[in-house]
Amino acid sequence: MRFAVLGPVRLWRGDVELNAGPPQQRALFALLLAYAGRPVSLEEMVDVLWAQDPPVSCVPPNRVPVAMDARVGLYRSLLAERRVLILLDNARDADQVRPLLPGSPGCLVLITSRDRLPGLVATEGAFPMTLDLFPVEDARGAGRLRGRRSGH
C-alpha cells in the first residue's frame, strides 16, 4: 500500500487509487501515517477528528482518567444501556482485548486475530471461528469489488 500525505491524503493498493473517505477520515489517516510506529495520544486524535466541535458522546480529554482501571470503568459506563458493535482487529492476545470487552448485554464484540486466543474462550465465553484464507482468485475479486464500492 502506498500513501501520499503532502496535499490531499491519497491511498493506493498496487496501481489502484483507493477512496480515502471523508475529510475527518483523511485527517486521521494523515495523523496515523505521520506518527507511524508510535502510539497516537487520545488528545491528538480528538483534536484531528473534531477540533472544537466533538460529538456529545465524546469525553473531553482532560476528563479521561489516567489510571487504566478508571479508563476501563469510564469506557464500560459509556457503553452501558447501549447497543454497540465493537470490532477489535488483529488482537495480539487475550490480555490486550479483555479490558475492551463491555459488561453490557446489548453489545456484540467481533475480534480478529492471527492467534486462537484460547483465554477468551475459557474465561469470557467467546465463540471461536476459524477462517481459511481466500483462494487467490477470490481474494483478487474481493479487492476489485471493494474498489467499485469506494468509487474507484
C-alpha positions in Angstrom: 0.0 0.0 0.0 1.3 3.5 -0.8 0.3 6.8 0.7 0.6 10.5 -0.1 0.1 13.0 2.7 1.5 16.1 1.2 -1.6 17.8 -0.2 -4.7 15.7 -0.1 -4.3 12.3 1.6 -4.3 9.6 -1.1 -4.0 5.9 -0.8 -3.1 3.2 -3.4 -3.1 -0.6 -3.4 -0.9 -1.5 -6.3 -1.7 0.8 -9.1 -5.3 1.3 -7.9 -6.1 4.5 -6.0 -8.5 3.9 -3.1 -11.1 6.2 -1.8 -9.6 7.6 1.5 -13.1 8.7 2.7 -14.5 12.0 4.1 -12.2 14.8 5.4 -12.2 13.6 9.0 -11.2 10.1 7.9 -8.4 11.5 5.7 -7.2 13.6 8.6 -7.0 10.5 10.8 -5.0 8.6 8.1 -2.6 11.6 7.9 -2.1 11.6 11.7 -1.5 7.9 11.9 0.9 8.0 8.9 2.8 11.0 10.3 3.4 9.1 13.5 3.8 5.6 12.2 5.5 3.3 14.7 4.3 5.1 17.8 1.0 5.3 19.6 -1.1 8.4 18.9 -2.5 10.0 22.0 -6.2 10.4 22.7 -5.7 14.2 22.7 -4.1 14.2 19.2 -6.9 12.0 17.8 -9.7 14.1 19.3 -8.0 17.3 18.0 -7.7 15.9 14.5 -11.2 14.4 14.3 -13.3 17.0 16.0 -11.1 20.0 17.0 -13.5 22.4 18.8 -16.7 20.5 17.9 -16.7 17.0 19.4 -19.8 14.9 19.4 -21.9 15.0 22.5 -20.9 11.4 23.5 -17.2 12.4 23.4 -15.5 12.7 26.8 -13.1 15.7 26.8 -9.5 14.5 27.0 -8.9 16.4 30.3 -11.7 14.3 31.9 -10.3 10.9 30.8 -8.7 9.2 33.9 -5.0 8.5 33.9 -5.3 5.1 35.6 -6.1 2.2 33.3 -8.7 0.7 35.6 -10.5 4.0 35.8 -10.4 4.4 31.9 -11.9 0.9 31.6 -14.6 1.8 34.0 -15.4 5.0 32.1 -15.5 3.1 28.8 -17.8 0.5 30.2 -20.1 3.1 31.7 -20.4 4.9 28.4 -21.4 1.6 26.7 -24.0 0.7 29.4 -27.6 0.7 28.1 -26.4 0.9 24.5 -26.4 -1.5 21.6 -23.0 -1.3 20.1 -20.9 -3.5 17.7 -17.3 -3.3 18.7 -14.6 -4.5 16.2 -11.2 -5.3 17.7 -9.0 -6.1 14.8 -5.7 -8.0 14.8 -5.7 -8.7 18.5 -2.3 -9.6 19.9 -3.6 -11.7 22.8 -6.5 -12.0 25.3 -5.0 -9.6 27.7 -4.9 -6.9 25.1 -8.7 -7.1 24.4 -10.1 -8.2 27.8 -10.3 -4.6 29.1 -12.3 -3.6 26.0 -15.0 -6.2 26.5 -18.1 -4.4 27.6 -20.2 -5.6 30.5 -23.4 -4.6 28.7 -25.6 -7.4 27.3 -26.6 -5.2 24.3 -23.0 -5.1 22.9 -21.5 -7.5 20.4 -17.8 -7.8 20.1 -16.1 -9.2 17.0 -12.4 -9.9 17.5 -10.0 -10.8 14.7 -6.6 -12.3 15.4 -3.9 -14.3 13.8 -3.8 -16.4 17.0 -6.6 -18.6 18.6 -7.0 -16.6 21.9 -7.9 -19.6 24.0 -8.0 -17.4 27.1 -11.1 -15.6 25.8 -12.9 -18.9 25.1 -12.1 -20.3 28.5 -12.8 -17.2 30.7 -15.1 -14.9 28.6 -17.2 -17.5 26.8 -16.1 -16.4 23.3 -17.1 -18.4 20.3 -14.1 -19.2 18.1 -14.4 -19.3 14.4 -11.5 -20.3 12.2 -11.5 -18.9 8.7 -9.4 -20.2 5.9 -7.5 -17.9 3.5 -9.4 -16.9 0.4 -8.3 -18.7 -2.7 -6.1 -16.3 -4.7 -8.7 -15.6 -7.4 -11.5 -14.9 -4.8 -9.2 -12.5 -2.9 -8.4 -10.6 -6.1 -12.2 -10.5 -6.8 -12.9 -9.1 -3.3 -10.3 -6.4 -3.9 -11.9 -5.4 -7.2 -15.4 -5.4 -5.6 -14.2 -3.1 -2.8 -12.7 -0.8 -5.3 -16.0 -0.5 -7.1 -17.9 0.2 -3.9 -15.5 3.1 -3.0 -15.9 4.7 -6.4 -12.6 3.6 -7.9 
